[in-house]
Amino acid sequence: MKADLDYDVFIDDSPLNAIKFLKNNKNVFLYTQPWNQHIKNKNIKRISKLSVVEKLQ
């Protein structure tokens, strides 16, 4: 399962994966898409393009 991988940060557009990442205490960047607009969580950082993540490093 993707959420079990030994990474500190995940970037994904799947709402199901985002929830699993949070349950595993991982940092989540949710790539904004029409199918994930219903996900609301203060621990999920939404992005609209990957260059935003690069600037945060």
DRENDO-1510 file (C-alpha; in Angstrom, 1 decimal, always signed):
<recs>
REC; n; res; u; v; w
REC; 1; MET; +0.0; +0.0; +0.0 .
REC; 2; LYS; +1.3; +3.4; -0.9 .
REC; 3; ALA; +0.7; +4.9; +2.5 .
REC; 4; ASP; +3.0; +2.3; +4.1 .
REC; 5; LEU; +6.0; +3.5; +2.1 .
REC; 6; ASP; +8.8; +5.0; +4.1 .
REC; 7; TYR; +8.4; +8.6; +2.8 .
REC; 8; ASP; +7.9; +11.7; +4.9 .
REC; 9; VAL; +5.9; +13.6; +2.3 .
REC; 10; PHE; +3.3; +12.5; -0.2 .
REC; 11; ILE; +1.8; +14.3; -3.2 .
REC; 12; ASP; -1.3; +12.8; -4.6 .
REC; 13; ASP; -4.7; +13.6; -6.0 .
REC; 14; SER; -6.6; +10.7; -4.5 .
REC; 15; PRO; -8.8; +11.6; -1.5 .
REC; 16; LEU; -8.6; +8.0; -0.3 .
REC; 17; ASN; -4.8; +8.1; -0.3 .
REC; 18; ALA; -4.7; +11.5; +1.4 .
REC; 19; ILE; -6.8; +10.1; +4.3 .
REC; 20; LYS; -4.5; +7.0; +4.5 .
REC; 21; PHE; -1.4; +9.2; +4.5 .
REC; 22; LEU; -2.8; +11.2; +7.4 .
REC; 23; LYS; -3.6; +8.1; +9.4 .
REC; 24; ASN; +0.1; +7.1; +9.0 .
REC; 25; ASN; +1.2; +10.5; +10.3 .
REC; 26; LYS; +2.6; +11.6; +6.9 .
REC; 27; ASN; +2.7; +15.0; +5.4 .
REC; 28; VAL; +0.2; +15.4; +2.5 .
REC; 29; PHE; +0.0; +17.7; -0.4 .
REC; 30; LEU; -3.3; +17.1; -2.2 .
REC; 31; TYR; -3.2; +18.1; -5.9 .
REC; 32; THR; -6.5; +19.9; -6.4 .
REC; 33; GLN; -8.9; +18.1; -8.7 .
REC; 34; PRO; -12.7; +18.1; -9.2 .
REC; 35; TRP; -13.0; +14.7; -7.5 .
REC; 36; ASN; -11.2; +15.7; -4.2 .
REC; 37; GLN; -12.9; +19.0; -3.5 .
REC; 38; HIS; -15.0; +17.5; -0.7 .
REC; 39; ILE; -11.9; +16.7; +1.4 .
REC; 40; LYS; -11.5; +19.2; +4.2 .
REC; 41; ASN; -8.7; +18.7; +6.7 .
REC; 42; LYS; -6.4; +21.3; +8.3 .
REC; 43; ASN; -3.4; +18.9; +7.9 .
REC; 44; ILE; -3.7; +18.5; +4.1 .
REC; 45; LYS; -2.0; +21.2; +2.1 .
REC; 46; ARG; -3.7; +21.8; -1.2 .
REC; 47; ILE; -1.7; +22.6; -4.3 .
REC; 48; SER; -2.7; +23.4; -7.9 .
REC; 49; LYS; +0.7; +22.9; -9.4 .
REC; 50; LEU; +3.9; +21.1; -8.4 .
REC; 51; SER; +6.1; +24.2; -8.5 .
REC; 52; VAL; +4.3; +25.3; -5.3 .
REC; 53; VAL; +5.9; +22.4; -3.5 .
REC; 54; GLU; +9.3; +23.2; -4.8 .
REC; 55; LYS; +9.1; +26.7; -3.4 .
REC; 56; LEU; +8.2; +25.3; +0.1 .
REC; 57; GLN; +11.5; +23.4; +0.4 .
</recs>
